[in-house]
Amino acid sequence: MVQPPRLRASSAVRLFRRTLLLAILSAIAALTFSAPALAQEPTPSTGPETSAEQAPPADAVSVAGSLNNGGDRLVGVDVQALDSSGSEVARTTSEAAGRWTLELSPGTYTFQVVQETLPDGVSVQGEVERDVQAGRSNTVIFSFGESRTAADNPFYEQFIRTTVDGLRFGLVIAISAIGLSLIFGTTGLTNFAHGELVTLGAVSAWVFNVSMGIQLIPATLLAIVVGVAIGWLNNALIWRPLRKRRTGLIAQLVVTIGLSIALRYLILIFFSDRSEPYDDYQAQTQNQWGPLAITDVNLACIIISVVVLIGVALMLQRTKIGKAMRAVADNRDLAASSGINVERVVTFVWCLGGGLAALGGVLFGMSELGGRVQWEMGFKLLLLMFAGITLGGLGTAYGAFLGCVIVGLLVQWSTLVINPDLKYIGGLLVLILILVVRPQGILGSRQRIG
């Protein structure tokens, strides 16, 4: 049976529609199943620049530094971190004051200054390898200019320079330790919290200098005032009440240990767990005078220490309060019966000790820590202070001066034969030997023992 022409046309239209619908559905299905495969294809790497621009890792640790070329702060210079395979993992550009910061996962990295970004005529002395760890100060310091090594100098020049460093270090220890020795002489108290007075002085100067923008010299004078106030508060709030209650020296010793720990971690909470630099006198060049080489900062530390120590000696010998201090240190009861106000003398000693400790903290940070402040710097210096005053004689200011200078010399001389990172061990060895051979110290008397 033959279909009419109208029915044949209708059937053709329906067939075309079905074919078109089937083609559209097939195309949709193909796109649907091929999209995940396209999404899973890896993005090709574009090299070190891509890795350097990635977001910091979840366990990132800050690594920082400052680019100083003989006092010139280098801004706009690139610093890169390389992993063990030599691949760049991070890069940054130095900003104001030459400071830069990188965020890296814990591990061992090699840090380089990109030579092409340095100004004309400036060169850097190689690269720096650093083990980056969480919970510690990760600071990278680059040296600029011509490379110099100690091996290029004859031994006598090394010995002369080390001796000068030892004198400088010993004088700084003496400035910090004289107050500790005078406090022991007048009260019999062994103050283990004296190291924190040193740290508080350095931190106070940092706050005045960096946070308030005051130049370092007046900031140091203000820090000494703060140290005097802290010494007065120590005596007024803690030690005078304990003395009135006739608390034993052993119990007071335990209190000093607890106070030391409390102050140390309060400084950590409110200051920083990193080494923080002062704003002034950061980059120093050495002055060369024959075999002697010393920076202006270290020379200033020596001069300031000598002037202050001479002033303390004249005060002890020539002034009324100095004579009263020596009388109380020799015999407290006899001094009281002679009309000396012992409590007033003890208060003055605490104020003097706090001020000297604050000055010692600033000098220690500038000369030994490269112009930086650390939250436990006073605790590190405490052992050497005890070694110095034990060597010179407990309770005597002149003994503290002599013993601390000797300890400073021994610590620096030891770097000629051992790793400089181990030089503070010499302070412990000196302390042990003196207690075994001569417990009363060089200028101490046997009546002070026991």
C-alpha positions as CSV (number, residue, x, y, z in Angstrom):
1,M,0.0,0.0,0.0
2,V,1.5,3.3,-1.1
3,Q,1.5,6.1,1.6
4,P,0.2,9.5,0.5
5,P,2.9,12.2,-0.1
6,R,1.8,14.2,3.1
7,L,2.4,11.1,5.3
8,R,5.8,10.5,3.8
9,A,6.9,14.1,4.5
10,S,5.7,13.9,8.1
11,S,7.7,10.6,8.6
12,A,10.9,12.2,7.3
13,V,10.5,15.2,9.6
14,R,10.1,12.9,12.6
15,L,13.2,10.9,11.6
16,F,15.2,14.1,11.3
17,R,14.1,15.3,14.7
18,R,15.1,11.9,16.3
19,T,18.5,12.0,14.6
20,L,19.2,15.6,15.8
21,L,18.1,14.8,19.4
22,L,20.3,11.7,19.4
23,A,23.3,13.7,18.2
24,I,22.7,16.4,20.9
25,L,22.5,13.8,23.7
26,S,25.6,12.1,22.5
27,A,27.5,15.4,22.5
28,I,26.3,16.1,26.1
29,A,27.4,12.7,27.3
30,A,30.8,13.1,25.7
31,L,31.4,16.4,27.4
32,T,30.1,15.1,30.8
33,F,32.5,12.1,30.9
34,S,35.5,13.9,29.5
35,A,35.4,17.0,31.9
36,P,36.8,15.1,34.9
37,A,39.7,13.8,32.9
38,L,40.5,17.2,31.7
39,A,40.3,18.6,35.2
40,Q,42.8,15.9,36.5
41,E,45.5,16.8,34.1
42,P,48.5,18.4,36.0
43,T,49.4,22.0,35.4
44,P,52.8,22.2,33.9
45,S,55.5,23.8,36.2
46,T,56.8,27.2,35.1
47,G,60.1,26.9,37.1
48,P,61.4,28.5,40.3
49,E,59.4,31.6,40.0
50,T,56.2,29.6,40.4
51,S,57.4,27.9,43.6
52,A,58.6,31.2,45.0
53,E,55.1,32.7,44.7
54,Q,53.3,29.9,46.4
55,A,51.5,30.5,49.7
56,P,53.6,29.8,52.9
57,P,53.4,26.2,54.2
58,A,51.2,25.3,57.1
59,D,54.2,24.8,59.4
60,A,56.0,27.9,58.2
61,V,58.8,29.3,60.3
62,S,60.0,32.9,59.9
63,V,63.6,33.5,58.8
64,A,64.8,37.1,58.8
65,G,67.8,39.3,58.4
66,S,69.1,42.7,57.5
67,L,71.3,43.6,54.6
68,N,73.9,46.2,55.8
69,N,77.0,47.1,53.8
70,G,79.2,49.1,56.0
71,G,76.3,51.2,57.3
72,D,74.4,51.3,54.0
73,R,71.0,49.6,54.2
74,L,70.4,47.7,51.0
75,V,66.8,48.0,49.8
76,G,65.4,46.2,46.8
77,V,67.9,43.3,46.9
78,D,66.6,39.8,46.4
79,V,67.3,37.0,48.9
80,Q,66.6,33.4,48.0
81,A,66.4,30.1,49.9
82,L,67.6,26.9,48.3
83,D,66.8,23.3,49.4
84,S,69.3,20.4,49.6
85,S,69.0,19.8,45.8
86,G,69.8,23.4,45.0
87,S,66.3,24.3,43.9
88,E,64.8,27.7,44.9
89,V,62.0,27.3,47.4
90,A,61.4,30.9,48.3
91,R,62.5,34.4,47.4
92,T,61.9,37.9,48.8
93,T,63.1,41.4,48.4
94,S,64.6,43.6,51.1
95,E,62.5,46.5,52.3
96,A,63.0,49.5,54.5
97,A,66.3,49.4,56.5
98,G,67.4,46.4,54.5
99,R,65.2,44.0,56.3
100,W,63.8,40.8,54.7
101,T,61.7,37.8,55.9
102,L,61.0,34.4,54.4
103,E,58.5,31.8,55.5
104,L,59.9,28.3,55.3
105,S,59.1,24.8,56.6
106,P,61.6,23.5,59.2
107,G,64.7,22.1,57.6
108,T,68.2,22.9,56.3
109,Y,68.5,25.6,53.6
110,T,71.1,27.6,51.8
111,F,70.5,31.4,51.7
112,Q,71.9,33.5,48.9
113,V,71.8,37.1,47.9
114,V,71.0,37.4,44.2
115,Q,74.1,39.1,42.7
116,E,72.2,40.7,39.8
117,T,70.0,42.7,42.3
118,L,73.0,44.2,44.2
119,P,74.0,47.8,43.6
120,D,77.1,48.5,41.5
121,G,80.3,48.0,43.4
122,V,78.8,45.9,46.2
123,S,79.7,42.3,46.6
124,V,78.6,39.6,49.1
125,Q,80.9,37.0,50.7
126,G,79.3,33.8,49.5
127,E,76.2,32.0,50.9
128,V,74.9,31.0,54.3
129,E,73.6,27.6,55.3
130,R,71.2,27.5,58.2
131,D,69.2,24.9,60.0
132,V,65.7,26.4,60.3
133,Q,63.8,25.2,63.4
134,A,60.5,26.1,65.0
135,G,60.6,27.9,68.4
136,R,64.0,29.5,68.0
137,S,65.5,32.7,66.4
138,N,66.3,32.0,62.8
139,T,68.5,34.9,61.7
140,V,70.7,35.0,58.6
141,I,73.6,37.4,58.4
142,F,75.4,38.1,55.2
143,S,78.9,39.6,55.1
144,F,79.6,42.2,52.4
145,G,82.9,43.3,51.0
146,E,86.2,41.5,50.6
147,S,86.4,38.2,52.5
148,R,88.8,38.1,55.4
149,T,89.8,35.1,57.5
150,A,91.7,34.7,60.8
151,A,94.0,32.3,59.1
152,D,95.4,35.2,57.1
153,N,96.7,36.9,60.2
154,P,99.8,35.7,62.2
155,F,99.2,34.2,65.6
156,Y,100.5,37.2,67.6
157,E,97.9,39.5,65.8
158,Q,95.1,37.0,66.7
159,F,96.3,36.9,70.3
160,I,96.4,40.7,70.6
161,R,92.9,41.1,69.1
162,T,91.5,38.3,71.3
163,T,93.1,39.9,74.3
164,V,91.4,43.2,73.5
165,D,88.1,41.3,73.1
166,G,88.7,39.6,76.4
167,L,89.2,42.9,78.2
168,R,86.1,44.4,76.6
169,F,84.0,41.3,77.5
170,G,85.4,41.2,81.0
171,L,84.6,44.9,81.6
172,V,81.1,44.3,80.5
173,I,80.7,41.4,82.8
174,A,82.2,43.5,85.7
175,I,79.6,46.3,85.0
176,S,76.8,43.8,85.3
177,A,78.3,41.8,88.3
178,I,79.4,44.6,90.7
179,G,75.8,45.1,91.9
180,L,75.5,41.3,92.4
181,S,78.6,41.3,94.5
182,L,77.6,44.4,96.6
183,I,74.2,42.9,97.3
184,F,75.8,39.8,98.6
185,G,78.3,41.8,100.7
186,T,75.6,43.9,102.4
187,T,72.8,41.4,102.7
188,G,74.4,37.9,102.3
189,L,71.8,37.2,99.5
190,T,72.9,35.3,96.4
191,N,70.6,36.8,93.9
192,F,69.9,34.4,91.0
193,A,67.5,36.9,89.5
194,H,70.2,39.4,88.8
195,G,70.6,38.1,85.2
196,E,67.0,39.2,84.6
197,L,67.8,42.7,85.8
198,V,70.4,42.7,83.0
199,T,67.8,41.6,80.4
200,L,65.3,44.1,81.6
201,G,67.8,46.9,81.2
202,A,68.5,45.8,77.6
203,V,64.8,45.4,76.8
204,S,64.0,48.8,78.3
205,A,66.6,50.5,76.1
206,W,65.2,48.6,73.1
207,V,61.6,49.8,73.8
208,F,62.8,53.4,74.1
209,N,65.0,53.2,71.0
210,V,62.9,51.1,68.6
211,S,59.3,51.5,69.8
212,M,59.5,55.2,70.9
213,G,62.2,56.3,68.4
214,I,64.6,57.7,70.9
215,Q,68.3,57.6,69.9
216,L,70.2,54.8,71.7
217,I,72.4,56.9,74.0
218,P,69.5,58.8,75.7
219,A,67.5,55.5,75.5
220,T,70.3,53.8,77.5
221,L,70.2,56.6,80.1
222,L,66.4,56.1,80.5
223,A,67.0,52.3,80.7
224,I,69.4,53.0,83.6
225,V,66.7,55.0,85.4
226,V,64.3,52.0,84.8
227,G,66.9,49.7,86.2
228,V,67.3,51.8,89.4
229,A,63.5,51.8,89.8
230,I,63.4,48.0,89.4
231,G,66.1,47.5,91.9
232,W,64.3,49.8,94.4
233,L,61.0,47.8,93.8
234,N,62.8,44.5,94.3
235,N,64.0,45.6,97.7
236,A,60.8,47.4,98.8
237,L,58.3,44.7,97.8
238,I,60.2,41.5,98.3
239,W,63.5,41.6,100.2
240,R,62.8,44.2,102.9
241,P,59.7,42.3,104.1
242,L,61.6,39.0,104.1
243,R,64.4,40.6,106.1
244,K,61.9,42.0,108.7
245,R,60.4,38.5,109.1
246,R,64.0,37.2,109.6
247,T,63.6,34.8,106.7
248,G,66.7,32.6,106.3
249,L,69.2,33.1,103.5
250,I,68.4,29.6,102.0
251,A,64.8,30.5,101.8
252,Q,65.6,33.8,100.2
253,L,67.9,32.0,97.7
254,V,64.9,29.8,96.7
255,V,62.8,32.9,96.2
256,T,65.5,34.4,93.9
257,I,65.4,31.3,91.7
258,G,61.6,31.5,91.4
259,L,61.7,35.2,90.7
260,S,64.4,34.6,88.0
261,I,62.2,32.0,86.2
262,A,59.1,34.2,86.5
263,L,60.8,37.4,85.2
264,R,62.5,35.5,82.3
265,Y,59.2,34.1,80.9
266,L,57.4,37.3,81.5
267,I,60.0,38.9,79.3
268,L,59.5,36.2,76.7
269,I,55.7,36.7,76.7
270,F,55.8,40.5,76.4
271,F,59.0,41.0,74.4
272,S,59.8,38.4,71.8
273,D,61.4,34.9,71.4
274,R,63.6,36.3,68.6
275,S,66.7,38.5,68.7
276,E,65.6,42.0,68.1
277,P,68.1,44.7,66.9
278,Y,68.5,48.2,68.1
279,D,67.9,50.9,65.5
280,D,71.3,52.5,65.9
281,Y,74.9,51.4,65.4
282,Q,74.1,48.2,63.6
283,A,76.7,48.0,60.8
284,Q,80.2,48.7,62.1
285,T,83.5,48.7,60.3
286,Q,86.7,47.8,62.1
287,N,89.4,50.5,62.7
288,Q,92.8,49.1,61.9
289,W,95.8,50.3,64.1
290,G,98.6,48.0,63.3
291,P,97.8,44.5,64.6
292,L,94.9,45.9,66.6
293,A,91.4,45.9,64.9
294,I,88.3,47.2,66.8
295,T,85.0,48.7,65.9
296,D,83.8,52.1,67.2
297,V,81.0,50.4,69.2
298,N,83.5,48.0,71.0
299,L,85.9,50.9,71.7
300,A,83.0,52.9,73.2
301,C,82.0,50.0,75.3
302,I,85.5,49.7,76.8
303,I,85.7,53.5,77.5
304,I,82.2,53.6,79.1
305,S,83.0,50.5,81.2
306,V,86.3,51.9,82.4
307,V,84.8,55.3,83.3
308,V,81.8,53.8,85.2
309,L,84.0,51.4,87.1
310,I,86.4,54.2,88.1
311,G,83.4,56.2,89.2
312,V,82.1,53.3,91.4
313,A,85.6,52.9,92.9
314,L,85.8,56.6,93.8
315,M,82.3,56.5,95.2
316,L,83.3,53.6,97.5
317,Q,86.5,55.3,98.6
318,R,85.6,59.0,98.9
319,T,81.9,59.4,99.6
320,K,80.0,58.9,102.8
321,I,77.6,56.4,101.3
322,G,80.5,54.4,99.9
323,K,82.2,54.2,103.3
324,A,78.8,53.2,104.8
325,M,78.5,50.4,102.2
326,R,81.9,49.1,103.0
327,A,81.2,49.2,106.8
328,V,77.9,47.3,106.3
329,A,79.7,44.7,104.2
330,D,82.4,44.2,106.8
331,N,80.2,44.0,109.9
332,R,76.5,44.8,109.7
333,D,75.8,44.8,113.4
334,L,78.8,47.0,114.2
335,A,77.8,49.4,111.4
336,A,74.3,49.7,112.9
337,S,75.6,50.3,116.4
338,S,77.8,53.1,114.9
339,G,74.7,55.0,113.8
340,I,74.7,53.9,110.1
341,N,71.2,53.4,108.7
342,V,71.6,49.9,107.4
343,E,68.3,49.7,105.6
344,R,69.0,53.0,103.7
345,V,72.4,51.6,102.7
346,V,70.8,48.3,101.5
347,T,68.2,50.3,99.5
348,F,71.0,52.3,97.8
349,V,72.9,49.1,97.0
350,W,69.8,47.6,95.3
351,C,69.3,50.8,93.3
352,L,72.9,50.9,92.3
353,G,72.9,47.3,91.3
354,G,69.8,47.7,89.2
355,G,71.2,50.7,87.3
356,L,74.6,49.0,86.7
357,A,72.8,45.8,85.5
358,A,70.7,47.8,83.1
359,L,73.8,49.5,81.6
360,G,75.6,46.1,81.5
361,G,72.7,44.7,79.5
362,V,72.9,47.4,76.8
363,L,76.7,47.1,76.6
364,F,76.4,43.3,76.4
365,G,73.9,43.4,73.6
366,M,75.9,45.9,71.6
367,S,79.3,44.4,72.0
368,E,78.7,40.7,72.3
369,L,75.3,40.1,70.5
370,G,75.8,42.3,67.5
371,G,73.6,45.1,68.6
372,R,70.7,42.8,69.5
373,V,68.5,42.0,72.5
374,Q,67.6,38.4,73.5
375,W,65.0,37.4,76.1
376,E,67.5,35.1,77.9
377,M,70.7,37.1,77.5
378,G,71.0,37.9,81.2
379,F,70.6,34.2,82.1
380,K,73.5,33.4,79.7
381,L,75.6,36.0,81.4
382,L,74.7,35.0,85.0
383,L,77.1,32.1,85.1
384,L,80.0,34.3,84.0
385,M,79.0,36.9,86.6
386,F,79.1,34.3,89.4
387,A,82.4,32.9,88.1
388,G,83.9,36.4,88.1
389,I,82.8,37.4,91.6
390,T,83.7,34.0,93.0
391,L,87.2,34.3,91.4
392,G,87.7,37.8,92.7
393,G,86.1,37.3,96.1
394,L,82.5,37.3,97.2
395,G,81.1,40.6,98.5
396,T,84.0,42.8,97.3
397,A,83.6,45.3,94.5
398,Y,87.3,45.3,93.6
399,G,87.3,41.5,93.6
400,A,84.3,41.4,91.3
401,F,86.1,43.8,88.9
402,L,89.4,41.7,88.9
403,G,87.7,38.4,88.7
404,C,85.3,39.4,85.8
405,V,88.2,40.8,83.7
406,I,90.1,37.5,84.2
407,V,87.1,35.4,83.3
408,G,86.5,37.6,80.2
409,L,90.1,37.1,79.1
410,L,90.0,33.3,79.7
411,V,86.7,33.0,77.8
412,Q,88.1,34.9,74.7
413,W,91.5,33.2,74.8
414,S,89.7,29.8,74.7
415,T,88.4,30.6,71.2
416,L,92.0,30.2,69.9
417,V,91.9,26.5,70.7
418,I,88.2,25.5,70.8
419,N,85.0,26.3,68.9
420,P,83.8,29.8,69.7
421,D,80.3,28.4,70.3
422,L,81.7,26.6,73.4
423,K,83.6,29.5,74.9
424,Y,81.2,30.0,77.8
425,I,82.0,26.6,79.1
426,G,85.3,28.1,80.3
427,G,83.3,30.2,82.9
428,L,82.0,27.0,84.5
429,L,85.4,25.4,84.6
430,V,86.8,28.5,86.3
431,L,84.0,28.5,88.9
432,I,84.7,24.8,89.7
433,L,88.5,25.3,90.0
434,I,88.2,28.4,92.2
435,L,85.8,26.7,94.6
436,V,88.2,23.8,94.9
437,V,91.5,25.6,95.2
438,R,90.6,29.0,96.8
439,P,87.0,29.3,97.9
440,Q,87.4,32.8,99.2
441,G,88.7,34.1,95.8
442,I,91.6,36.3,95.1
443,L,90.7,39.3,97.2
444,G,88.3,37.6,99.6
445,S,88.9,36.7,103.2
446,R,88.3,33.3,104.8
447,Q,86.0,35.0,107.4
448,R,83.4,35.4,104.6
449,I,83.2,31.6,104.0
450,G,80.6,29.6,105.9
